[in-house]
Structure formats: structure tokens, C-alpha cells
Amino acid sequence: MSEIPAFDIKASADAGFDQAREAQLAAALVRCAAGDRAALQMIYASEAAKMIGVARRILFRSDLAEEAVHDAFVRIWRSAASFDPHRGSARGWLYAVVRNRALSIHRNEHRYDASDESA
């Protein structure tokens, strides 16, 4: 006789929460594209702390991580219209913006380090 797999209530609830959160983020990005500053504030309140964590893991410095997230939110505000929900999730789009900005800062920091050593 085969065993019936256990139903994970927490995982099921988390999946529903994630879908609702994703829908909120996608709607907020659409509103950002229309110039709604409150939508950007909602995204910031919801995601900024986690974004700083992502940037800190790339940059290893809190000050640069905060700079990356600040720059990312400026970019999110200006580029929200380029978000396409058919190409990926809103959360994925947001974190790609942060990751790309953190990587740019990381490259620039290493560029300066290399020029300092040769001087």
C-alpha cells in the first residue's frame, strides 16, 4: 500500500500569501508607471529591508548596500513602465534592479581599487 503524502498547511498558506503579495507588487508597479508615489512608498515599505540584505551580500558594506537600494528605487520609479508581468514576476523584476545596481557599484569599487594600487 502506498502512503498518502502529508498535506503541509503552512506551505499552502505561504503560497497563497506569496501570490497575494505578488499581485500587490505588480499592481504597485503599474501605479508607479502612472506616477503614483504612494505605490512606490508601498513597495519601499514592503521590500526595502530585504533588498538591502540582497545588496549587502553582494557589496559586503552596509553603506554601499543602502546606496544601491536608493539608486534602485530611483530606477524603479523611472522604469516601472518597462515591467511586463508576462515576462516575469514583479518581485523578480524589483530584485533584478537592485542586484544589477549592486553589481555595478561592486564593479566600480573594484575599478577604483585597481587604479589605487597602480599609482
MOPAC internal coordinates of N, CA, C and O (Angstrom, degrees):
PM7 1SCF
backbone

  N    0.0000 0     0.00 0     0.00 0    0    0    0
  C    1.4277 1     0.00 0     0.00 0    1    0    0
  C    1.5277 1   109.63 1     0.00 0    2    1    0
  O    1.2310 1   120.15 1   -45.80 1    3    2    1
  N    1.3062 1   117.31 1   134.20 1    3    2    1
  C    1.4655 1   119.88 1   179.71 1    5    3    2
  C    1.5288 1   109.55 1   -85.75 1    6    5    3
  O    1.2310 1   121.88 1   -31.59 1    7    6    5
  N    1.3168 1   114.01 1   148.41 1    7    6    5
  C    1.4621 1   119.43 1   180.00 1    9    7    6
  C    1.5172 1   110.47 1   -82.68 1   10    9    7
  O    1.2310 1   121.21 1   -33.60 1   11   10    9
  N    1.2969 1   115.30 1   146.40 1   11   10    9
  C    1.4597 1   120.92 1   175.76 1   13   11   10
  C    1.5218 1   107.11 1   -86.41 1   14   13   11
  O    1.2310 1   120.01 1   -53.96 1   15   14   13
  N    1.3488 1   117.59 1   126.04 1   15   14   13
  C    1.4638 1   119.01 1  -179.42 1   17   15   14
  C    1.5248 1   111.05 1   -64.57 1   18   17   15
  O    1.2310 1   121.33 1   -35.53 1   19   18   17
  N    1.3130 1   115.06 1   144.47 1   19   18   17
  C    1.4621 1   120.90 1   179.09 1   21   19   18
  C    1.5223 1   110.00 1   -69.50 1   22   21   19
  O    1.2310 1   120.80 1   -38.27 1   23   22   21
  N    1.3006 1   116.07 1   141.73 1   23   22   21
  C    1.4578 1   121.62 1   177.05 1   25   23   22
  C    1.5192 1   108.37 1   -87.77 1   26   25   23
  O    1.2310 1   120.51 1   -54.75 1   27   26   25
  N    1.2981 1   116.63 1   125.25 1   27   26   25
  C    1.4670 1   121.65 1  -178.15 1   29   27   26
  C    1.5273 1   108.76 1   -94.72 1   30   29   27
  O    1.2310 1   120.84 1   -79.40 1   31   30   29
  N    1.3305 1   116.00 1   100.60 1   31   30   29
  C    1.4658 1   120.97 1  -177.63 1   33   31   30
  C    1.5223 1   111.13 1   -62.55 1   34   33   31
  O    1.2310 1   120.12 1   137.65 1   35   34   33
  N    1.3317 1   117.37 1   -42.35 1   35   34   33
  C    1.4643 1   120.84 1  -178.71 1   37   35   34
  C    1.5259 1   110.77 1   -62.51 1   38   37   35
  O    1.2310 1   119.95 1   134.93 1   39   38   37
  N    1.3333 1   117.70 1   -45.07 1   39   38   37
  C    1.4641 1   120.74 1   179.72 1   41   39   38
  C    1.5192 1   110.46 1   -62.66 1   42   41   39
  O    1.2310 1   120.25 1   140.62 1   43   42   41
  N    1.3152 1   117.12 1   -39.38 1   43   42   41
  C    1.4564 1   120.94 1   178.67 1   45   43   42
  C    1.5263 1   110.92 1   -65.32 1   46   45   43
  O    1.2310 1   120.29 1   137.37 1   47   46   45
  N    1.3152 1   117.05 1   -42.63 1   47   46   45
  C    1.4685 1   121.06 1   178.78 1   49   47   46
  C    1.5233 1   110.60 1   -66.29 1   50   49   47
  O    1.2310 1   120.27 1   139.33 1   51   50   49
  N    1.3469 1   117.09 1   -40.67 1   51   50   49
  C    1.4645 1   120.81 1   178.45 1   53   51   50
  C    1.5191 1   111.01 1   -62.33 1   54   53   51
  O    1.2310 1   120.02 1   140.64 1   55   54   53
  N    1.3255 1   117.57 1   -39.36 1   55   54   53
  C    1.4644 1   121.08 1   179.79 1   57   55   54
  C    1.5243 1   110.23 1   -62.90 1   58   57   55
  O    1.2310 1   120.22 1   138.15 1   59   58   57
  N    1.3356 1   117.19 1   -41.85 1   59   58   57
  C    1.4598 1   120.76 1   177.55 1   61   59   58
  C    1.5101 1   111.91 1   -65.10 1   62   61   59
  O    1.2310 1   120.71 1   139.56 1   63   62   61
  N    1.3334 1   116.25 1   -40.44 1   63   62   61
  C    1.4652 1   121.38 1   177.70 1   65   63   62
  C    1.5209 1   109.91 1   -63.46 1   66   65   63
  O    1.2310 1   120.10 1   135.13 1   67   66   65
  N    1.3275 1   117.42 1   -44.87 1   67   66   65
  C    1.4605 1   121.02 1  -179.54 1   69   67   66
  C    1.5246 1   111.50 1   -62.15 1   70   69   67
  O    1.2310 1   120.34 1   140.70 1   71   70   69
  N    1.3270 1   116.96 1   -39.30 1   71   70   69
  C    1.4650 1   119.80 1   178.74 1   73   71   70
  C    1.5225 1   110.77 1   -66.30 1   74   73   71
  O    1.2310 1   120.39 1   138.92 1   75   74   73
  N    1.3187 1   116.85 1   -41.08 1   75   74   73
  C    1.4672 1   120.34 1   178.68 1   77   75   74
  C    1.5229 1   110.25 1   -65.91 1   78   77   75
  O    1.2310 1   120.68 1   138.00 1   79   78   77
  N    1.3269 1   116.31 1   -42.00 1   79   78   77
  C    1.4680 1   120.54 1   179.32 1   81   79   78
  C    1.5282 1   110.65 1   -64.98 1   82   81   79
  O    1.2310 1   120.61 1   138.79 1   83   82   81
  N    1.3147 1   116.44 1   -41.21 1   83   82   81
  C    1.4636 1   120.87 1   178.24 1   85   83   82
  C    1.5265 1   110.35 1   -61.30 1   86   85   83
  O    1.2310 1   120.43 1   137.16 1   87   86   85
  N    1.3221 1   116.78 1   -42.84 1   87   86   85
  C    1.4680 1   120.66 1   178.71 1   89   87   86
  C    1.5272 1   110.70 1   -62.80 1   90   89   87
  O    1.2310 1   120.33 1   140.39 1   91   90   89
  N    1.3355 1   116.98 1   -39.61 1   91   90   89
  C    1.4670 1   120.75 1   178.11 1   93   91   90
  C    1.5255 1   110.89 1   -64.89 1   94   93   91
  O    1.2310 1   120.35 1   136.90 1   95   94   93
  N    1.3308 1   116.94 1   -43.10 1   95   94   93
  C    1.4661 1   120.20 1   179.98 1   97   95   94
  C    1.5266 1   111.10 1   -65.28 1   98   97   95
  O    1.2310 1   120.47 1   137.60 1   99   98   97
  N    1.3233 1   116.70 1   -42.40 1   99   98   97
  C    1.4670 1   120.35 1   179.19 1  101   99   98
  C    1.5297 1   110.32 1   -62.57 1  102  101   99
  O    1.2310 1   120.49 1   136.06 1  103  102  101
  N    1.3271 1   116.66 1   -43.94 1  103  102  101
  C    1.4688 1   120.54 1   178.63 1  105  103  102
  C    1.5245 1   110.40 1   -64.02 1  106  105  103
  O    1.2310 1   120.29 1   140.82 1  107  106  105
  N    1.3261 1   117.06 1   -39.18 1  107  106  105
  C    1.4667 1   120.74 1   179.30 1  109  107  106
  C    1.5240 1   110.73 1   -65.39 1  110  109  107
  O    1.2310 1   119.78 1   141.54 1  111  110  109
  N    1.3217 1   118.02 1   -38.46 1  111  110  109
  C    1.4693 1   120.14 1   177.52 1  113  111  110
  C    1.5255 1   111.12 1   -64.88 1  114  113  111
  O    1.2310 1   120.46 1   140.26 1  115  114  113
  N    1.3172 1   116.73 1   -39.74 1  115  114  113
  C    1.4705 1   120.24 1   177.01 1  117  115  114
  C    1.5284 1   109.57 1   -62.62 1  118  117  115
  O    1.2310 1   120.42 1   138.11 1  119  118  117
  N    1.3320 1   116.81 1   -41.89 1  119  118  117
  C    1.4653 1   120.33 1   178.62 1  121  119  118
  C    1.5287 1   111.24 1   -67.65 1  122  121  119
  O    1.2310 1   120.03 1   143.86 1  123  122  121
  N    1.3418 1   117.55 1   -36.14 1  123  122  121
  C    1.4777 1   120.70 1   175.36 1  125  123  122
  C    1.5216 1   110.05 1   -59.82 1  126  125  123
  O    1.2310 1   120.88 1   136.40 1  127  126  125
  N    1.3158 1   115.92 1   -43.60 1  127  126  125
  C    1.4641 1   120.41 1   179.90 1  129  127  126
  C    1.5258 1   110.89 1   -60.41 1  130  129  127
  O    1.2310 1   120.47 1   152.07 1  131  130  129
  N    1.3312 1   116.71 1   -27.93 1  131  130  129
  C    1.4672 1   121.85 1   178.59 1  133  131  130
  C    1.5255 1   112.20 1   -88.81 1  134  133  131
  O    1.2310 1   120.34 1  -178.40 1  135  134  133
  N    1.3514 1   116.96 1     1.60 1  135  134  133
  C    1.4562 1   120.49 1   176.43 1  137  135  134
  C    1.5161 1   115.58 1    93.80 1  138  137  135
  O    1.2310 1   119.74 1  -163.03 1  139  138  137
  N    1.3204 1   118.09 1    16.97 1  139  138  137
  C    1.4675 1   122.23 1  -178.40 1  141  139  138
  C    1.5301 1   110.03 1   -85.36 1  142  141  139
  O    1.2310 1   120.83 1   -75.67 1  143  142  141
  N    1.3269 1   116.02 1   104.33 1  143  142  141
  C    1.4751 1   120.85 1  -178.48 1  145  143  142
  C    1.5236 1   112.11 1   -67.54 1  146  145  143
  O    1.2310 1   120.23 1   148.56 1  147  146  145
  N    1.3180 1   117.16 1   -31.44 1  147  146  145
  C    1.4718 1   120.33 1   178.51 1  149  147  146
  C    1.5280 1   110.58 1   -62.04 1  150  149  147
  O    1.2310 1   120.42 1   147.01 1  151  150  149
  N    1.3188 1   116.81 1   -32.99 1  151  150  149
  C    1.4683 1   120.47 1   177.86 1  153  151  150
  C    1.5243 1   110.52 1   -66.28 1  154  153  151
  O    1.2310 1   120.39 1   139.28 1  155  154  153
  N    1.3253 1   116.86 1   -40.72 1  155  154  153
  C    1.4654 1   120.22 1   177.28 1  157  155  154
  C    1.5263 1   110.03 1   -64.80 1  158  157  155
  O    1.2310 1   120.43 1   140.01 1  159  158  157
  N    1.3228 1   116.79 1   -39.99 1  159  158  157
  C    1.4669 1   120.48 1   177.42 1  161  159  158
  C    1.5263 1   111.27 1   -62.64 1  162  161  159
  O    1.2310 1   120.29 1   142.15 1  163  162  161
  N    1.3331 1   117.05 1   -37.85 1  163  162  161
  C    1.4634 1   120.99 1   177.74 1  165  163  162
  C    1.5264 1   110.34 1   -64.23 1  166  165  163
  O    1.2310 1   120.48 1   136.38 1  167  166  165
  N    1.3284 1   116.69 1   -43.62 1  167  166  165
  C    1.4673 1   120.20 1   178.37 1  169  167  166
  C    1.5261 1   109.59 1   -62.48 1  170  169  167
  O    1.2310 1   120.75 1   136.17 1  171  170  169
  N    1.3272 1   116.18 1   -43.83 1  171  170  169
  C    1.4617 1   120.36 1  -179.90 1  173  171  170
  C    1.5320 1   110.56 1   -60.69 1  174  173  171
  O    1.2310 1   120.33 1   131.78 1  175  174  173
  N    1.3180 1   116.97 1   -48.22 1  175  174  173
  C    1.4666 1   120.85 1  -178.93 1  177  175  174
  C    1.5273 1   111.41 1   -61.51 1  178  177  175
  O    1.2310 1   120.82 1   144.33 1  179  178  177
  N    1.3114 1   116.04 1   -35.67 1  179  178  177
  C    1.4566 1   121.02 1  -176.89 1  181  179  178
  C    1.5253 1   113.47 1   -79.83 1  182  181  179
  O    1.2310 1   119.96 1   143.07 1  183  182  181
  N    1.3293 1   117.67 1   -36.93 1  183  182  181
  C    1.4641 1   120.71 1  -167.34 1  185  183  182
  C    1.5230 1   116.63 1  -119.48 1  186  185  183
  O    1.2310 1   118.95 1   163.91 1  187  186  185
  N    1.3128 1   119.61 1   -16.09 1  187  186  185
  C    1.4734 1   120.85 1  -171.00 1  189  187  186
  C    1.5228 1   113.44 1   -58.05 1  190  189  187
  O    1.2310 1   119.79 1   136.41 1  191  190  189
  N    1.3188 1   118.00 1   -43.59 1  191  190  189
  C    1.4723 1   119.81 1  -177.95 1  193  191  190
  C    1.5244 1   111.00 1   -61.97 1  194  193  191
  O    1.2310 1   120.47 1   137.79 1  195  194  193
  N    1.3286 1   116.71 1   -42.21 1  195  194  193
  C    1.4689 1   119.88 1   178.83 1  197  195  194
  C    1.5265 1   110.74 1   -69.00 1  198  197  195
  O    1.2310 1   120.60 1   143.71 1  199  198  197
  N    1.3220 1   116.46 1   -36.29 1  199  198  197
  C    1.4641 1   120.21 1   178.46 1  201  199  198
  C    1.5290 1   110.91 1   -64.53 1  202  201  199
  O    1.2310 1   120.36 1   140.62 1  203  202  201
  N    1.3254 1   116.92 1   -39.38 1  203  202  201
  C    1.4652 1   120.32 1   177.01 1  205  203  202
  C    1.5253 1   109.32 1   -61.91 1  206  205  203
  O    1.2310 1   120.31 1   140.85 1  207  206  205
  N    1.3160 1   117.02 1   -39.15 1  207  206  205
  C    1.4623 1   120.63 1   176.79 1  209  207  206
  C    1.5163 1   112.39 1   -61.46 1  210  209  207
  O    1.2310 1   120.44 1   137.27 1  211  210  209
  N    1.3275 1   116.76 1   -42.73 1  211  210  209
  C    1.4678 1   121.04 1   177.87 1  213  211  210
  C    1.5229 1   109.86 1   -63.01 1  214  213  211
  O    1.2310 1   120.53 1   132.55 1  215  214  213
  N    1.3122 1   116.60 1   -47.45 1  215  214  213
  C    1.4675 1   120.71 1  -178.92 1  217  215  214
  C    1.5267 1   111.14 1   -64.76 1  218  217  215
  O    1.2310 1   120.22 1   142.95 1  219  218  217
  N    1.3233 1   117.18 1   -37.05 1  219  218  217
  C    1.4715 1   120.86 1   179.85 1  221  219  218
  C    1.5279 1   110.82 1   -64.95 1  222  221  219
  O    1.2310 1   120.14 1   143.96 1  223  222  221
  N    1.3340 1   117.34 1   -36.04 1  223  222  221
  C    1.4659 1   119.90 1   178.34 1  225  223  222
  C    1.5266 1   111.63 1   -67.13 1  226  225  223
  O    1.2310 1   120.00 1   154.37 1  227  226  225
  N    1.3053 1   117.61 1   -25.63 1  227  226  225
  C    1.4668 1   121.46 1   177.63 1  229  227  226
  C    1.5206 1   110.74 1   -85.32 1  230  229  227
  O    1.2310 1   120.53 1   138.79 1  231  230  229
  N    1.3277 1   116.60 1   -41.21 1  231  230  229
  C    1.4654 1   121.30 1  -170.19 1  233  231  230
  C    1.5284 1   114.67 1   -98.48 1  234  233  231
  O    1.2310 1   119.64 1   160.44 1  235  234  233
  N    1.3205 1   118.30 1   -19.56 1  235  234  233
  C    1.4638 1   123.55 1   179.75 1  237  235  234
  C    1.5266 1   113.99 1    62.32 1  238  237  235
  O    1.2310 1   120.14 1  -164.40 1  239  238  237
  N    1.3303 1   117.34 1    15.60 1  239  238  237
  C    1.4657 1   121.45 1   178.35 1  241  239  238
  C    1.5180 1   108.59 1  -142.04 1  242  241  239
  O    1.2310 1   121.01 1   -49.79 1  243  242  241
  N    1.3237 1   115.68 1   130.21 1  243  242  241
  C    1.4659 1   120.63 1  -178.40 1  245  243  242
  C    1.5183 1   112.40 1   -64.64 1  246  245  243
  O    1.2310 1   120.39 1   140.15 1  247  246  245
  N    1.3437 1   116.85 1   -39.85 1  247  246  245
  C    1.4658 1   118.87 1  -178.25 1  249  247  246
  C    1.5247 1   111.12 1   -63.98 1  250  249  247
  O    1.2310 1   120.29 1   138.47 1  251  250  249
  N    1.3258 1   117.05 1   -41.53 1  251  250  249
  C    1.4664 1   119.87 1   178.73 1  253  251  250
  C    1.5260 1   111.17 1   -71.19 1  254  253  251
  O    1.2310 1   120.24 1   146.19 1  255  254  253
  N    1.3263 1   117.14 1   -33.81 1  255  254  253
  C    1.4642 1   120.41 1   177.50 1  257  255  254
  C    1.5276 1   110.43 1   -63.92 1  258  257  255
  O    1.2310 1   120.61 1   136.85 1  259  258  257
  N    1.3282 1   116.44 1   -43.15 1  259  258  257
  C    1.4654 1   120.16 1   178.05 1  261  259  258
  C    1.5256 1   110.89 1   -64.74 1  262  261  259
  O    1.2310 1   120.41 1   141.16 1  263  262  261
  N    1.3282 1   116.81 1   -38.84 1  263  262  261
  C    1.4671 1   120.60 1   176.24 1  265  263  262
  C    1.5268 1   110.54 1   -62.38 1  266  265  263
  O    1.2310 1   120.47 1   136.76 1  267  266  265
  N    1.3219 1   116.71 1   -43.24 1  267  266  265
  C    1.4662 1   120.90 1   179.86 1  269  267  266
  C    1.5217 1   111.07 1   -61.51 1  270  269  267
  O    1.2310 1   120.32 1   137.10 1  271  270  269
  N    1.3190 1   117.00 1   -42.90 1  271  270  269
  C    1.4645 1   120.51 1  -179.62 1  273  271  270
  C    1.5267 1   110.49 1   -68.77 1  274  273  271
  O    1.2310 1   120.23 1   139.78 1  275  274  273
  N    1.3156 1   117.17 1   -40.22 1  275  274  273
  C    1.4677 1   120.21 1   176.33 1  277  275  274
  C    1.5272 1   109.93 1   -58.89 1  278  277  275
  O    1.2310 1   120.68 1   128.73 1  279  278  277
  N    1.3264 1   116.30 1   -51.27 1  279  278  277
  C    1.4656 1   120.89 1   179.31 1  281  279  278
  C    1.5284 1   111.12 1   -60.40 1  282  281  279
  O    1.2310 1   120.84 1   141.79 1  283  282  281
  N    1.3290 1   116.00 1   -38.21 1  283  282  281
  C    1.4638 1   120.14 1   179.81 1  285  283  282
  C    1.5255 1   110.90 1   -63.84 1  286  285  283
  O    1.2310 1   119.98 1   139.97 1  287  286  285
  N    1.3240 1   117.64 1   -40.03 1  287  286  285
  C    1.4611 1   119.15 1   179.74 1  289  287  286
  C    1.5275 1   111.90 1   -69.01 1  290  289  287
  O    1.2310 1   120.07 1   147.59 1  291  290  289
  N    1.3050 1   117.48 1   -32.41 1  291  290  289
  C    1.4673 1   119.60 1   173.16 1  293  291  290
  C    1.5273 1   108.89 1   -63.37 1  294  293  291
  O    1.2310 1   120.90 1   135.59 1  295  294  293
  N    1.3199 1   115.88 1   -44.41 1  295  294  293
  C    1.4639 1   120.79 1   179.67 1  297  295  294
  C    1.5294 1   111.18 1   -66.23 1  298  297  295
  O    1.2310 1   120.19 1   140.15 1  299  298  297
  N    1.3254 1   117.24 1   -39.85 1  299  298  297
  C    1.4658 1   121.08 1   177.57 1  301  299  298
  C    1.5253 1   109.73 1   -60.18 1  302  301  299
  O    1.2310 1   120.29 1   135.32 1  303  302  301
  N    1.3266 1   117.04 1   -44.68 1  303  302  301
  C    1.4628 1   121.39 1   179.32 1  305  303  302
  C    1.5252 1   111.05 1   -60.61 1  306  305  303
  O    1.2310 1   120.82 1   135.07 1  307  306  305
  N    1.3145 1   116.03 1   -44.93 1  307  306  305
  C    1.4681 1   120.30 1  -176.51 1  309  307  306
  C    1.5237 1   113.06 1   -76.15 1  310  309  307
  O    1.2310 1   120.02 1   152.55 1  311  310  309
  N    1.3311 1   117.56 1   -27.45 1  311  310  309
  C    1.4671 1   120.92 1  -172.17 1  313  311  310
  C    1.5211 1   114.00 1  -113.45 1  314  313  311
  O    1.2310 1   119.58 1  -170.01 1  315  314  313
  N    1.3080 1   118.41 1     9.99 1  315  314  313
  C    1.4689 1   120.58 1  -176.46 1  317  315  314
  C    1.5246 1   112.15 1   -56.18 1  318  317  315
  O    1.2310 1   120.16 1   149.23 1  319  318  317
  N    1.3129 1   117.29 1   -30.77 1  319  318  317
  C    1.4687 1   120.31 1  -179.91 1  321  319  318
  C    1.5235 1   112.28 1   -65.22 1  322  321  319
  O    1.2310 1   120.04 1   160.35 1  323  322  321
  N    1.3340 1   117.53 1   -19.65 1  323  322  321
  C    1.4691 1   119.70 1  -179.81 1  325  323  322
  C    1.5307 1   112.20 1   -82.96 1  326  325  323
  O    1.2310 1   119.84 1   172.86 1  327  326  325
  N    1.3393 1   117.90 1    -7.14 1  327  326  325
  C    1.4638 1   120.37 1   176.66 1  329  327  326
  C    1.5175 1   109.30 1   -68.16 1  330  329  327
  O    1.2310 1   120.87 1   -51.12 1  331  330  329
  N    1.3323 1   115.95 1   128.88 1  331  330  329
  C    1.4610 1   122.20 1   178.85 1  333  331  330
  C    1.5277 1   108.14 1  -124.41 1  334  333  331
  O    1.2310 1   119.72 1   -70.83 1  335  334  333
  N    1.3279 1   118.15 1   109.17 1  335  334  333
  C    1.4657 1   120.18 1  -177.62 1  337  335  334
  C    1.5288 1   113.57 1   -63.05 1  338  337  335
  O    1.2310 1   119.94 1   163.13 1  339  338  337
  N    1.3230 1   117.71 1   -16.87 1  339  338  337
  C    1.4636 1   120.59 1   178.11 1  341  339  338
  C    1.5245 1   111.80 1   -78.27 1  342  341  339
  O    1.2310 1   120.39 1   162.62 1  343  342  341
  N    1.3270 1   116.86 1   -17.38 1  343  342  341
  C    1.4670 1   121.02 1  -178.72 1  345  343  342
  C    1.5213 1   112.71 1   -96.52 1  346  345  343
  O    1.2310 1   119.97 1   162.60 1  347  346  345
  N    1.3244 1   117.66 1   -17.40 1  347  346  345
  C    1.4606 1   120.12 1  -179.95 1  349  347  346
  C    1.5123 1   111.31 1   170.83 1  350  349  347
  O    1.2310 1   121.48 1    -1.33 1  351  350  349
  N    1.3147 1   114.77 1   178.67 1  351  350  349
  C    1.4628 1   120.26 1  -176.60 1  353  351  350
  C    1.5266 1   111.32 1   -78.47 1  354  353  351
  O    1.2310 1   121.20 1   -24.57 1  355  354  353
  N    1.3103 1   115.31 1   155.43 1  355  354  353
  C    1.4670 1   120.75 1   176.81 1  357  355  354
  C    1.5217 1   109.89 1   -63.05 1  358  357  355
  O    1.2310 1   120.89 1   137.38 1  359  358  357
  N    1.3127 1   115.89 1   -42.62 1  359  358  357
  C    1.4693 1   120.05 1  -179.92 1  361  359  358
  C    1.5286 1   110.60 1   -62.74 1  362  361  359
  O    1.2310 1   120.42 1   137.35 1  363  362  361
  N    1.3146 1   116.81 1   -42.65 1  363  362  361
  C    1.4633 1   120.48 1   177.41 1  365  363  362
  C    1.5172 1   111.49 1   -61.14 1  366  365  363
  O    1.2310 1   120.70 1   139.25 1  367  366  365
  N    1.3325 1   116.26 1   -40.75 1  367  366  365
  C    1.4699 1   120.85 1   179.60 1  369  367  366
  C    1.5228 1   110.15 1   -64.18 1  370  369  367
  O    1.2310 1   120.64 1   134.21 1  371  370  369
  N    1.3416 1   116.37 1   -45.79 1  371  370  369
  C    1.4664 1   120.77 1  -179.61 1  373  371  370
  C    1.5266 1   111.44 1   -60.49 1  374  373  371
  O    1.2310 1   120.75 1   133.56 1  375  374  373
  N    1.3227 1   116.16 1   -46.44 1  375  374  373
  C    1.4629 1   119.69 1  -177.10 1  377  375  374
  C    1.5230 1   112.07 1   -72.66 1  378  377  375
  O    1.2310 1   120.03 1   153.71 1  379  378  377
  N    1.3169 1   117.54 1   -26.29 1  379  378  377
  C    1.4698 1   119.82 1   173.95 1  381  379  378
  C    1.5259 1   109.96 1   -66.49 1  382  381  379
  O    1.2310 1   120.32 1   140.77 1  383  382  381
  N    1.3296 1   117.00 1   -39.23 1  383  382  381
  C    1.4695 1   120.55 1   177.53 1  385  383  382
  C    1.5269 1   109.85 1   -61.43 1  386  385  383
  O    1.2310 1   120.40 1   133.95 1  387  386  385
  N    1.3242 1   116.84 1   -46.05 1  387  386  385
  C    1.4709 1   120.83 1   179.80 1  389  387  386
  C    1.5242 1   110.54 1   -64.82 1  390  389  387
  O    1.2310 1   120.52 1   132.69 1  391  390  389
  N    1.3205 1   116.61 1   -47.31 1  391  390  389
  C    1.4695 1   120.36 1  -179.33 1  393  391  390
  C    1.5235 1   110.81 1   -59.15 1  394  393  391
  O    1.2310 1   120.28 1   133.78 1  395  394  393
  N    1.3174 1   117.07 1   -46.22 1  395  394  393
  C    1.4652 1   120.25 1  -179.09 1  397  395  394
  C    1.5226 1   111.55 1   -63.14 1  398  397  395
  O    1.2310 1   120.26 1   140.38 1  399  398  397
  N    1.3215 1   117.11 1   -39.62 1  399  398  397
  C    1.4664 1   119.70 1   178.58 1  401  399  398
  C    1.5228 1   110.57 1   -67.32 1  402  401  399
  O    1.2310 1   120.14 1   138.15 1  403  402  401
  N    1.3233 1   117.33 1   -41.85 1  403  402  401
  C    1.4694 1   120.77 1   178.31 1  405  403  402
  C    1.5260 1   110.59 1   -63.19 1  406  405  403
  O    1.2310 1   120.14 1   139.02 1  407  406  405
  N    1.3167 1   117.35 1   -40.98 1  407  406  405
  C    1.4689 1   120.14 1   178.52 1  409  407  406
  C    1.5241 1   111.11 1   -65.44 1  410  409  407
  O    1.2310 1   119.90 1   142.53 1  411  410  409
  N    1.3218 1   117.79 1   -37.47 1  411  410  409
  C    1.4724 1   120.72 1   176.79 1  413  411  410
  C    1.5253 1   110.61 1   -63.39 1  414  413  411
  O    1.2310 1   120.55 1   135.89 1  415  414  413
  N    1.3177 1   116.56 1   -44.11 1  415  414  413
  C    1.4655 1   120.20 1   178.01 1  417  415  414
  C    1.5231 1   109.71 1   -63.12 1  418  417  415
  O    1.2310 1   120.24 1   138.04 1  419  418  417
  N    1.3203 1   117.15 1   -41.96 1  419  418  417
  C    1.4713 1   121.74 1   178.95 1  421  419  418
  C    1.5304 1   110.50 1   -59.57 1  422  421  419
  O    1.2310 1   120.54 1   133.89 1  423  422  421
  N    1.3250 1   116.56 1   -46.11 1  423  422  421
  C    1.4784 1   120.28 1   178.27 1  425  423  422
  C    1.5202 1   110.65 1   -61.64 1  426  425  423
  O    1.2310 1   120.27 1   135.79 1  427  426  425
  N    1.3234 1   117.08 1   -44.21 1  427  426  425
  C    1.4655 1   120.54 1  -179.60 1  429  427  426
  C    1.5213 1   111.66 1   -64.01 1  430  429  427
  O    1.2310 1   120.12 1   140.74 1  431  430  429
  N    1.3199 1   117.37 1   -39.26 1  431  430  429
  C    1.4654 1   120.76 1   178.29 1  433  431  430
  C    1.5286 1   110.59 1   -62.81 1  434  433  431
  O    1.2310 1   120.33 1   138.01 1  435  434  433
  N    1.3192 1   116.97 1   -41.99 1  435  434  433
  C    1.4663 1   120.14 1   179.92 1  437  435  434
  C    1.5182 1   111.60 1   -71.00 1  438  437  435
  O    1.2310 1   120.53 1   149.23 1  439  438  437
  N    1.3058 1   116.59 1   -30.77 1  439  438  437
  C    1.4597 1   120.41 1   177.19 1  441  439  438
  C    1.5263 1   109.72 1   -63.58 1  442  441  439
  O    1.2310 1   120.74 1   137.10 1  443  442  441
  N    1.3374 1   116.20 1   -42.90 1  443  442  441
  C    1.4628 1   120.29 1   178.38 1  445  443  442
  C    1.5231 1   111.37 1   -68.10 1  446  445  443
  O    1.2310 1   120.15 1   141.10 1  447  446  445
  N    1.3360 1   117.33 1   -38.90 1  447  446  445
  C    1.4581 1   120.91 1   178.55 1  449  447  446
  C    1.5234 1   110.80 1   -60.84 1  450  449  447
  O    1.2310 1   120.12 1   137.38 1  451  450  449
  N    1.3188 1   117.38 1   -42.62 1  451  450  449
  C    1.4644 1   121.28 1  -179.12 1  453  451  450
  C    1.5207 1   110.81 1   -66.03 1  454  453  451
  O    1.2310 1   120.00 1   140.73 1  455  454  453
  N    1.3315 1   117.61 1   -39.27 1  455  454  453
  C    1.4669 1   119.69 1  -179.55 1  457  455  454
  C    1.5234 1   110.94 1   -71.82 1  458  457  455
  O    1.2310 1   119.92 1   148.73 1  459  458  457
  N    1.3445 1   117.75 1   -31.27 1  459  458  457
  C    1.4666 1   120.97 1   177.10 1  461  459  458
  C    1.5188 1   111.28 1   -66.34 1  462  461  459
  O    1.2310 1   120.14 1   142.43 1  463  462  461
  N    1.3275 1   117.35 1   -37.57 1  463  462  461
  C    1.4577 1   121.41 1  -178.22 1  465  463  462
  C    1.5210 1   112.23 1   -70.37 1  466  465  463
  O    1.2310 1   120.39 1   147.85 1  467  466  465
  N    1.3301 1   116.86 1   -32.15 1  467  466  465
  C    1.4661 1   119.45 1  -177.62 1  469  467  466
  C    1.5241 1   112.03 1   -80.97 1  470  469  467
  O    1.2310 1   119.90 1   165.55 1  471  470  469
  N    1.3234 1   117.80 1   -14.45 1  471  470  469
  C    1.4681 1   121.36 1  -177.76 1  473  471  470
  C    1.4988 1   112.54 1   -79.92 1  474  473  471
  O    1.2310 1   120.10 1   180.00 1  475  474  473

